[in-house]
């Protein structure tokens, strides 16, 4: 029975992908979202389920990114709403950049505010 376990696992694995082995592709995270897309989604957030999902996903990514990179910085007034507003401002200034690039600028601003 032991000899069949790897074969069984391989068959189950292939069945899960329709019998085709998928080639690995790039992992595309929320940080690759363009600022223009962020701004458009924020403007239709209340009326569009897709926009609400996109804003939620991007906000979760932004919160994790900023919290991870701002270790040691103390900002008592920093909330999710504040991060969203700051990213809104970054994206209005530079709509063609990604939100990851906007987050870089935001981290720099936070660091400058602290000094």
N, C-alpha and C positions, 0 to 999 in steps of 0.2 A: 504493500500500500504506500510505503514511503516514496518509492520511485515515481508514483503517479502524481504526487502532490505538486511538484514543479510544473509538470505538463498541464495539470488541471488549472493551476494558477495562470499559466500562459494563455490557455484557451479562454478562461473567464476574462482575462485582461483584454484579449483581442475582441471578444464579444462586446465589451463595453465601448469599444471605439468603432463598431460596425465592421469588424473584421479587417480594418485597414490600420496599418501602423502610421500614426501621424508623425510627421517630421517636426522637430521642435522649432517653434517660431519665437519671435521676440516677445518678451513680457512687456506689455504696455500698461503703465500705471496711470492713475489720475493726474499725476504731475505733468503728463504730456498734453493735457488739455490746453488749448490756446486761450489766452485771456479774452479774446473776442467771444468765444463760445461760453466762457464763464459769465461775461457781462450779459449776453443774450439770455442765458438760462436764469440769471438772477432777476432779469426784468420780467420774465414770464413765470416765475417761481410759483405764484399763487394760483395760476390758471392752467398750468400744464404739469401733468404727472411726470412726463419725461424730464422736464426742467427741474422739478423737485428732486427726482432721483439723481440727476447729474450734480446738482448743487450739494445734495447730501453726501454723495460719494466724494466729490472734490473737497468739501469741508472736512470730512473725516481724514482724508489724506493730508490736507493742510495742517490740521490740528496735530496729527502725529508727527509730521515733518518739523513743524515749528517747535513742538514740545521736546522732540529729540535733539534738535540742534541748538536750543536755547538753554541748555542745562547750565545752571549757575546764575542765570539772569533772573532777577526778581522784578516782576511786573504785576502788581496787585490788580491793576485795572484791565488786564488782558483776559478777555472772554472770547467765546466762539463768535459772538456778534461783532466784537471789536476786530477780530482777525478777518472776518468776512468784509467788513467795511474798509479795512486797510488794504485787503487784496482788491476790492472794488476800485480804490483810488489808484493802486499800482496798474491795474488792467486798463483803466481809462487813459492813463498816461502812455501805456505801451500795449496796445491791443494785439499786436502780432507775436508777442512772446508767450511762452508757456507759463502755466501757473507755478511750475517749479522755479522758473526764472523770477517770477513775481515774488515767490516765497523767499528766494535769495535776497532780493532787495528789501523785503519786509524784515528779515532777520537782521540785515545791516542797519535798518532804521531802528529796530528795537535795541540793538547794541549801542547805537549813537544816542538814543533817548536815555539810556542807562548812565552814560558818561557825563 
